[in-house]
Amino acid sequence: MRKAVIFLLSFSLFFVFGGIIQAASVSDSIAKKADHAYNSNLKNTALTISYKQKGKQFNYKFRYIPIKDLFGGYVDSVSWDAKKKVALVGNQGKVFVLNVSGKEITPLSNQIVAPREWTRISKGSVEIKASVIAYVFDRYGNTYKDKEREAWREKLDFLDIKETDGLPGIRDGYLHVSLTYNDK
């Protein structure tokens, strides 16, 4: 009888706390799906940006892309608000906010705030997870049948990213992200 009570209590606690944990992880589900899609064991990133028939290539010894490399020269503005500890990527009257303050922020009507799990600050540079960018803008993303990914793709459409191709490099340990901007 005692084993049955302990089992029922454990089972009930699993459902109560499991539901709370699952509800709390909704905002990071894109990051987890992206890691799963592109092999979360890869530690390095190779980024190739194509714009107007020209390309730039960057290699990083980490899984994040500095936003100045990703967006600099391709959007209207990239700035840093030192007081609030947020990076602001502006384009077409909208702003993508990368919050590295550790605090909740309330966005303005023209702002889209990246989930905390997508961003980090390292050596004074605000960075975004390479797998997330590859996943959200994946040119074959509609095959994932992921409504959350599609919603983020729509929200971030103002960034003018046409598409990405993500390719996990098994031999070299790099996530290869090829990103193409729309021609303006």
N, C-alpha and C positions, 0 to 999 in steps of 0.2 A: 504494500500500500504506500509506503513512504517513497519508494522509487517512482511510483506512478504520479504522486503529487509533485515530486521534484521535476519529473519530465514535463508535466503539464505547466508548471510554473516557468521552467526554462523555455518551453515552446511559446508561452504567452509573452514573455519578456522579449524573445526574439522578434515576434511580430510587432510589438509596441515600439521597441528601439530600432528595429530594422526599418520600419516605416519612417521614423524620424531621420535616420541616417540617409535613407534613399531620398527623402524630400530635401535634405540639405545639399545633396550632391547634384541636383538638377542643373545648377549653373555651370558645373564643370563637366557635364556629360559630353560636350563637343570636344573638349581637350582629351578626354579618355578615348572617345571614338577615333579621334585623329591619331593619337598614339597607337591605338590598335591597328588602324589602317596602314600606318607607315612604319611599323616596328619600333616600339618604344625603347629598344635596346641600343639604337643608334645614338652616338654621342656627338656627332659632328654634323654640320650643315653646309651644303654647297648650294648657293643661290645664283641663278641666272635670271636677269631681268631683261626682257625684250620690250623695246618701245621705238616705234617708227623705224623699223628695219635695223635698229642698232641694239647691241647687247652689252651688258655689264655682268661681270662675274665676281662673286665674293665667296670666300671659304672661311668658315668659323669652326673653332674647336669647342663648340657647344651647340645645344639644340635650339637656340634662340637667335633671332635676327634683330640687329639694332634698327630701330625705326627710321633713323636718319638714312640708312642704306636702302631700306625698303621703300620709303615714301619720298625722300628728298629729291626734288626736281621733277616729281611726277604728280604732285598735288599742289594746291594753292599755297599751303603753309604747313610747317612742322615747327611747333614751339613747345617750350617748357614753362610751366607755372611753378616756380620754386616754392612759393608760399603754400600752395595746395598739394604739391608733389604729384602733379599730373602732366602727362604729355598730351598735346592737342594736335591732331592731324586734321586740317581743314581743307575741304574741297566742295565746290558747288553749293556753298552756303550752309553746309552741314559740318559737324565736328565729331571725329572719332576720339574718344577720351580713353587714355590708358592710365589708369589710376595705380600708382605704386606707393601711395601714402599709408596703406593698411587700414584706412578709414572708409566708411561708406560715404558716397557723394550722391547728391541729387542732381541729375542732369537737367540742363535747360531743354526747351522744346526742340532745338536743332541738334542736340547731342546724343550720341550713342556711346554708352560706356561698355568697354570690354570687360568680361568677367575677370576677376582677380587671378584666376588660374591660368590665364593666357599670357600674363605679363610678368616682368621682373625688372629690377634695376641692377646693373652690374658695372662696376668701375665708372660710375657716372653716366651710363648710357641706358636709356629705356629700351627694352627689348620685348619682342613678342614671339611666342612659341612657333617655330617653323612648321610643325605638323598641323597646327590650327589653320595657318594661312593656306597651306596646301590643301587641306580638307574642305574648308569653307568655299574656296574658289575653284575646286577641282573641276576640270572640264568635263569629266564623266560623273560628276556628283549626283546627277539625277538618278543614276543607277543604284545609289545607296538607299533611296526611298526613305530619307531621313528628313522629316518635317522641320526639326530644329535647325539642321544645317541649311536647309532652304530658306528658313526665316532669317538666319544670320546673313546669308548671301544677299537677300533682298535689302536688309537693313544697311549693309555695307556697300551697296551698289554705287553710291556716290564717290567711292574711292577710285573708280575707273579701272579696276582690275578686271581684265577681260576673262582670264582663266589661269589656272595653274596645272602643272603636271608634277606629281610627287612620285619619286622613284627611290625606294630603299636600296642603298648600295651595300649588299651583303659583304662583299670582299673588302671594300674600302672603309666601311663604318660610317658613311655619310648618308644623310637624307638629302637627295638631290631634288631641289625645288626649282622648277622652271616657271617663271611668272611672266605673263604678258599683259601689258597695259593697253587699254584702248587708245587708238590714235585720236588726238584731239583736233 
